[in-house]
Amino acid sequence: MVKPFAAALRYDGSLPAPLVAITGRGEMARKITEAAVRYGVPLVDGKDIADRLVFLEAGDLVPEELYEPIAEIFAFVMQIDENMGRLIEK
């Protein structure tokens, strides 16, 4: 049985690329997911990307070959944040 995997990414303008904040399998993946839900962090199911992130350590920068799919995820999350902001303003 394959254990679930989770990764949390972080990016701000001071970094040359997004970095891996934390990764985990099995129970740790469950805890990462629960924390994301608790703090309102959007979750994205990206098995193909997660399979590649599993080999990175916390603090590692995302490799260049993942820039495009990671950028798409960040754009998706930013769109969610904008939409939520509009709903809250109403």
Secondary structure, 3 states (H helix, E strand, C coil): CCCCEEEEEECCCCCCCCEEEEEEECHHHHHHHHHHHHCCCCCCCCHHHHHHHCCCCCCCECCHHHHHHHHHHHHHHHHHHHHHHHHHHC
